[in-house]
C-alpha cells in the first residue's frame, strides 16, 4: 500500500509540473518575483510557450505539450509496472 501511495504522489507531482509548463496553469500561488526568487519561474506558468517563442516550433506548442505529457506519464506507468508491482 505504501508503494502505491508513493507512486500516486510521484505521478501527482509530475502532473502538476507538466501543467505548470503548459498554457493551462490557472493558479497564482507566488508573487511576480518568481518561485524561490527565480524570474524564470513566473506565477502564470506557460513556460513551454515562452521557451518555444521565436522558433519554428512555436505554432505547435500544444501538440508538443500533449505528446510530452503522454510520453512522460506512459514512462511513469512503465516504471510503476517494473518497480512498483511488488505491492502486497
Helices and strands as residue ranges (DSSP letters): H 2-21, G 35-37, H 47-52, G 58-60, H 61-83
